[in-house]
Amino acid sequence: MPDHLHGILLFDKEASEDSTPTQNDGSRFGPQSQNLASVLRGFKSAVTTYARHNNLEFEWQARFHDRVVRNQHELERISAYILTNPTRWQKEHDNGEGLFR
């Protein structure tokens, strides 16, 4: 059984001029509810709740790897990697069965 997951998150946020205060360097203050960390926090919380509710043995890795996809070519390459990952995992690990032969 695979021990990790991959995903692509698309954030379609238009730049807006709001009344959020800024520091001298231009960075914005305010609630952190629409960013990668908050999305992952919500996802991990929901999965953890589901696992506990269904008595599933489960725990999260302490860290995650993120990457900004900068163009269409990278998006296509990363998408292909994600789609073929389960097949590669099965071949590389023999689905765990090769360990006990």
C-alpha positions in Angstrom: 0.0 0.0 0.0 1.4 3.4 -0.9 2.6 5.5 2.0 2.2 9.0 0.6 0.1 11.1 -1.8 0.6 13.7 -4.5 -1.6 16.5 -5.5 -1.8 19.8 -7.4 -3.6 22.7 -5.9 -4.6 25.6 -8.1 -5.1 28.9 -6.5 -7.0 31.4 -8.7 -6.8 34.5 -6.7 -6.9 37.8 -8.4 -4.8 40.6 -7.0 -7.1 43.0 -5.1 -6.5 46.3 -3.6 -8.2 46.0 -0.2 -7.8 47.8 3.1 -5.4 45.2 4.5 -2.6 47.0 6.3 0.9 46.6 4.9 4.4 46.8 6.4 7.0 49.1 4.9 8.3 46.2 2.7 4.8 45.7 1.2 3.9 42.4 2.9 0.3 42.1 4.1 -1.0 41.4 7.5 -4.3 39.6 8.1 -6.0 36.3 8.6 -4.2 33.3 7.1 -7.2 31.5 5.6 -6.5 31.5 1.9 -3.1 30.2 1.4 -1.3 26.8 1.0 -0.7 26.3 4.7 -4.3 26.8 5.7 -5.6 24.6 2.9 -3.3 21.8 3.9 -4.2 22.3 7.6 -7.9 21.9 6.7 -7.2 18.8 4.6 -5.1 17.1 7.2 -7.6 17.9 9.9 -10.5 16.4 7.8 -8.5 13.2 7.0 -7.4 12.8 10.6 -11.0 13.1 11.8 -12.1 10.6 9.2 -9.4 8.1 10.2 -10.2 8.4 13.9 -13.9 8.1 13.3 -13.4 4.9 11.4 -10.7 3.5 13.7 -8.0 3.6 11.1 -4.4 3.4 12.0 -3.0 6.7 10.6 -0.6 9.4 11.3 0.8 12.3 9.3 4.4 12.9 8.3 5.8 16.0 10.1 6.6 17.9 6.9 5.5 18.2 3.3 7.2 19.2 0.1 5.7 22.0 -2.0 6.6 23.4 -5.3 5.4 26.3 -7.3 4.4 25.2 -10.8 5.7 28.0 -13.1 4.4 27.1 -16.5 2.3 24.8 -18.6 5.2 22.4 -19.4 5.9 21.9 -15.7 2.2 21.4 -15.0 2.0 18.7 -17.7 5.2 17.0 -16.5 4.2 17.0 -12.8 0.7 15.8 -13.7 2.1 12.9 -15.7 4.4 12.0 -12.8 1.5 12.0 -10.4 -0.7 9.9 -12.7 1.9 7.2 -13.2 3.2 7.2 -9.6 1.0 4.3 -8.4 2.2 2.1 -11.3 5.8 2.9 -10.5 5.3 2.2 -6.8 3.8 -1.2 -7.5 6.7 -2.2 -9.7 9.4 -0.8 -7.4 8.0 -2.3 -4.2 6.1 -5.3 -5.5 3.3 -4.1 -3.4 5.2 -5.2 -0.3 4.9 -8.9 -1.1 8.5 -9.1 -2.4 9.8 -8.5 1.1 8.5 -11.8 2.5 9.5 -14.3 -0.2 
